[in-house]
C-alpha cells in the first residue's frame, strides 16, 4: 500500500509517505512557512520513491482542529492532488496525531519508570484561544496506534469530559491551562508534555489504518474540521477587514 500524507495545522510542517509498511518523512518547525515548504516536501518524497501520484492508493491529511490557515493549506494541497490523480482521501484528526506523535517519542524505559499501563492514555489539549481548548483523550492500542475515548470537543478547561484512567497531559493546551486541567482531572495526570506537535508520520499511519477500515472519502468530502465555527468566522472576518 502507498499513501501520502501532509500535516500543516500547527507551527510544524511535514509530509510523509507510507510504502508497504515503511514510512519516510520530511519535517520542519517553521511557523508561517507552510505554503512555501509543503509542495517541495511532497515532491522530494515522491521523487525519492520514484512514484507518481497516480500510483498511490490514497491520500491522508490533518483535518484539524488547529490553525485556520494551516488546516486550509493541508486541505487545499490534498484536494488538488486527489482531483488530479483521482484518489480517495482520509481525513485524520490533529489531536490524534499529537497523541500518536507523543507515544512514538515515549521511550519504553520511561513508560516503566512512569508505571504506565500496557495501553497508555494521552489527555490531549490544544490551545483554542478565547478561553477554550480543543480536547480529545486517546489510548494507544496493541498495534501502537491510538483510539479516541469519548468525543473530541472545544470546551473551557474546567468543562472537559474524561475517562477515569491514569494518563499523561499532552499538547499546547497544557501550557496555558495546566492548573485548571490538573484540578479538573483530580490526580489522573501528574505529568505534562506541552511541546509535542503533530507529524505527518503519525497522520499517514492513522490514515492507512482508517483507509483499511473503509473510512476514506471522495475529494469533495475531504473538508477541514474546526470544532468551533466561530474560530473560522473570526479569521475570515479579520482577512476581510485587512482587504478594506
C-alpha positions as CSV (number, residue, x, y, z in Angstrom):
1,X,0.0,0.0,0.0
2,X,1.2,3.5,-0.8
3,X,-0.3,6.6,1.0
4,X,0.9,10.2,1.1
5,X,0.0,12.5,4.0
6,X,0.5,16.1,4.9
7,X,0.3,18.0,8.2
8,X,0.3,21.8,8.5
9,X,-2.1,22.6,11.3
10,X,0.4,24.0,13.8
11,X,3.8,25.7,13.7
12,X,5.3,22.4,12.3
13,X,5.1,21.5,8.6
14,X,5.5,17.9,7.4
15,X,4.8,15.4,4.7
16,X,5.1,11.6,4.9
17,X,5.0,8.7,2.5
18,X,3.9,5.1,3.6
19,X,5.1,2.4,1.2
20,X,4.2,-1.2,2.3
21,X,4.8,-0.5,6.0
22,X,7.8,1.8,5.6
23,X,7.4,5.5,6.5
24,X,9.6,8.3,5.3
25,X,9.0,11.9,6.4
26,X,10.1,15.5,5.8
27,X,9.5,17.7,8.9
28,X,10.4,21.3,9.7
29,X,9.4,23.6,12.6
30,X,8.8,26.8,10.6
31,X,5.9,29.0,11.6
32,X,4.2,30.7,8.7
33,X,6.4,28.9,6.1
34,X,4.0,26.1,5.3
35,X,2.9,27.3,1.9
36,X,6.5,27.6,0.7
37,X,7.6,24.2,2.1
38,X,4.8,21.7,1.8
39,X,4.9,21.2,-2.0
40,X,8.7,20.8,-2.2
41,X,8.5,18.3,0.7
42,X,5.9,16.2,-1.3
43,X,7.9,16.5,-4.5
44,X,11.0,15.3,-2.7
45,X,9.4,12.3,-1.1
46,X,7.7,11.2,-4.4
47,X,10.8,11.7,-6.4
48,X,12.9,9.8,-4.0
49,X,10.4,6.9,-4.1
50,X,10.1,7.1,-7.9
51,X,6.4,7.5,-7.7
52,X,3.7,9.5,-9.5
53,X,0.5,10.5,-7.7
54,X,-1.5,8.1,-9.8
55,X,0.5,5.2,-8.3
56,X,-0.7,6.0,-4.8
57,X,-3.6,4.2,-3.2
58,X,-4.9,7.1,-1.1
59,X,-4.0,10.4,0.5
60,X,-4.3,11.5,4.1
61,X,-4.3,14.9,5.8
62,X,-4.5,16.5,9.2
63,X,-8.1,17.9,9.0
64,X,-8.0,19.9,12.3
65,X,-8.5,21.3,14.7
66,X,-5.7,23.7,14.5
67,X,-4.6,27.0,12.9
68,X,-7.3,28.1,10.5
69,X,-4.8,28.9,7.8
70,X,-2.7,25.8,8.4
71,X,-5.7,23.4,8.2
72,X,-6.8,25.1,5.0
73,X,-3.3,24.7,3.5
74,X,-3.3,20.9,4.1
75,X,-6.9,20.6,2.8
76,X,-6.1,22.5,-0.4
77,X,-3.0,20.7,-1.2
78,X,-4.6,17.3,-0.7
79,X,-7.7,18.2,-2.6
80,X,-5.5,19.4,-5.6
81,X,-3.5,16.1,-5.7
82,X,-6.7,14.0,-5.2
83,X,-8.5,15.7,-8.0
84,X,-5.6,15.4,-10.4
85,X,-4.9,11.7,-9.6
86,X,-8.5,10.6,-8.8
87,X,-7.5,9.4,-5.3
88,X,-9.6,8.8,-2.2
89,X,-8.8,10.9,0.9
90,X,-8.6,10.0,4.6
91,X,-9.1,13.0,7.0
92,X,-7.2,12.4,10.3
93,X,-7.7,14.4,13.5
94,X,-4.8,16.7,14.5
95,X,-5.5,15.7,18.1
96,X,-5.0,12.0,17.3
97,X,-1.7,12.9,15.5
98,X,-0.5,14.8,18.5
99,X,-1.2,11.8,20.8
100,X,0.5,9.3,18.5
101,X,3.5,11.6,17.9
102,X,3.9,11.7,21.7
103,X,3.7,7.9,22.1
104,X,6.2,7.5,19.3
105,X,8.7,9.5,21.3
106,X,7.7,7.9,24.6
107,X,10.6,5.6,25.3
108,X,9.8,2.1,26.8
109,X,12.1,2.7,29.8
110,X,10.3,6.0,30.6
111,X,7.0,4.1,30.5
112,X,8.3,1.6,33.0
113,X,9.6,4.4,35.2
114,X,6.2,6.2,35.0
115,X,4.4,2.9,35.8
116,X,2.2,3.2,32.8
117,X,-0.3,0.6,31.7
118,X,0.2,-1.5,28.6
119,X,-2.2,0.8,26.8
120,X,-1.4,4.3,28.0
121,X,-3.6,7.3,27.7
122,X,-2.9,10.8,26.4
123,X,-5.1,13.6,27.6
124,X,-4.6,15.8,24.5
125,X,-5.3,19.5,24.6
126,X,-4.6,22.3,22.0
127,X,-5.0,26.0,22.9
128,X,-8.1,27.1,21.1
129,X,-7.8,30.7,22.3
130,X,-10.9,32.6,23.6
131,X,-10.5,30.8,27.0
132,X,-11.0,27.3,25.5
133,X,-9.2,24.2,24.4
134,X,-9.5,21.6,21.7
135,X,-9.8,18.4,23.6
136,X,-9.5,14.6,23.0
137,X,-8.5,11.6,25.0
138,X,-6.6,8.9,23.2
139,X,-5.4,5.4,24.2
140,X,-2.6,3.6,22.5
141,X,-3.6,0.0,21.4
142,X,-1.6,-3.1,20.8
143,X,-0.8,-2.0,17.2
144,X,0.9,1.1,18.5
145,X,-1.8,3.4,17.1
146,X,-4.3,5.4,19.1
147,X,-8.1,5.4,19.5
148,X,-10.4,8.2,20.7
149,X,-12.1,7.6,24.1
150,X,-15.3,9.5,24.1
151,X,-15.6,12.6,21.8
152,X,-13.5,15.4,20.6
153,X,-14.7,18.8,21.7
154,X,-13.9,22.5,22.1
155,X,-14.5,23.4,25.7
156,X,-13.3,25.5,28.6
157,X,-10.6,23.7,30.5
158,X,-12.9,23.3,33.5
159,X,-15.7,21.7,31.4
160,X,-13.8,18.7,29.9
161,X,-15.2,15.2,30.0
162,X,-12.7,12.4,30.6
163,X,-12.4,8.7,31.4
164,X,-11.3,7.5,34.8
165,X,-7.9,6.4,33.6
166,X,-4.3,7.5,34.6
167,X,-2.5,9.3,31.7
168,X,-0.2,12.0,30.5
169,X,-1.2,15.5,29.6
170,X,-0.1,16.3,26.0
171,X,-0.3,19.4,23.8
172,X,-0.2,23.2,23.9
173,X,-3.4,23.5,25.9
174,X,-1.5,22.1,28.9
175,X,0.9,25.0,28.7
176,X,-1.9,27.5,29.1
177,X,-4.4,25.8,31.3
178,X,-2.3,23.3,33.3
179,X,-3.7,24.3,36.7
180,X,-7.3,24.1,35.6
181,X,-6.9,20.8,33.8
182,X,-5.0,19.2,36.7
183,X,-7.7,20.3,39.1
184,X,-10.4,19.0,36.9
185,X,-8.7,15.6,36.3
186,X,-8.2,15.2,40.1
187,X,-5.0,13.2,40.2
188,X,-5.3,11.2,37.0
189,X,-2.5,13.2,35.4
190,X,0.8,14.1,37.1
191,X,3.0,14.7,34.0
192,X,2.5,17.1,31.1
193,X,4.3,17.2,27.7
194,X,3.5,20.6,26.3
195,X,5.7,20.8,23.2
196,X,4.7,17.7,21.3
197,X,3.4,18.7,17.8
198,X,1.5,16.6,15.2
199,X,3.6,14.9,12.5
200,X,2.7,13.6,9.0
201,X,4.4,10.3,10.0
202,X,1.5,9.9,12.5
203,X,-1.1,11.1,10.1
204,X,-0.1,8.6,7.4
205,X,-0.1,5.6,9.7
206,X,-3.5,6.6,11.1
207,X,-4.6,7.2,7.5
208,X,-3.6,3.8,6.4
209,X,-5.5,2.2,9.3
210,X,-8.6,4.2,8.5
211,X,-8.3,3.5,4.8
212,X,-8.3,-0.2,5.5
213,X,-11.4,0.3,7.6
214,X,-13.2,1.8,4.7
215,X,-13.1,5.4,6.1
216,X,-11.7,7.2,3.0
217,X,-13.9,9.8,1.4
218,X,-14.2,11.3,-2.1
219,X,-12.3,14.5,-2.5
220,X,-15.4,16.7,-2.3
221,X,-16.0,15.4,1.2
222,X,-12.4,16.0,2.4
223,X,-13.0,19.1,4.5
224,X,-11.5,20.8,7.5
225,X,-12.8,20.1,11.0
226,X,-12.6,23.3,13.1
227,X,-14.8,22.1,16.1
228,X,-15.8,25.7,16.6
229,X,-17.3,27.6,13.8
230,X,-16.6,31.0,15.4
231,X,-12.9,30.5,15.1
232,X,-13.2,30.2,11.3
233,X,-15.6,33.1,11.2
234,X,-13.3,35.3,13.1
235,X,-10.4,34.5,10.8
236,X,-12.5,35.2,7.7
237,X,-13.7,38.5,9.3
238,X,-10.1,39.5,10.0
239,X,-8.9,38.8,6.5
240,X,-11.9,40.7,5.0
241,X,-11.0,43.7,7.3
242,X,-7.4,43.7,6.1
243,X,-8.6,43.9,2.5
244,X,-10.7,47.0,3.1
